[in-house]
Amino acid sequence: MTATQTPRAPRAPRATRSAVAGAVALLLTAALSVPAAHADPPGMTEDSSPPVRIDANDPDLRMVQGAKLAPSKVLNIKSIVETDDGSERRQDTNDNVTFSLQAEVLFGKDSAELTPDALSRIGTIAAEIKKQNATSLRVFGFTDNLGSASHGLVLSRKRANAVQQELAKDLGSSVSFQIRGYGEQYPIADNSTEEGRKKNRRVEVSFPRAGS
């Protein structure tokens, strides 16, 4: 060895190198032979945890002695029937019946005077009111959002009054009325289209169902 040569580390004995290689091969074999069942389920992350198991026989889940389940009850069922042209709509729930008539089939443009066609439609509603033995009615008028809000309020109230007066002719004085004009409030369709505005221009008559 000369003065300028760097000393080399002694080489490991051949037997030692063989032992290290064998250990590495053993570890690789063990890693590849891990059963697939140990892998995380799809969607699971390292921070995820499985859902908590619930013991159906846990006494804490049982009802208090003497307690009873309340009888089953249908909370509400809504049925809606509409004419093909959408001019008339009937909605039934457990408690109420609501008729909605578009203004075009009841009145002329910007008018609160009933048309001849309106009289037969209101007569049909009066017949259903008698059938349900209703004595308390709500008659609400609505408009679209064209024109001033104050004009819409006045017009919707006048139209509600016109329908109420026609109903009173058939039903007599034994029925009480609640009359409101809401103008452009409470739209049921998009006021940005004529089709939507047409649906919003309406008069609604609602009353309790028999037995409710």
Order of alpha helices (4+ residues) and beta strands (2+ residues): alpha-beta-beta-beta-alpha-beta-alpha-beta-alpha-beta
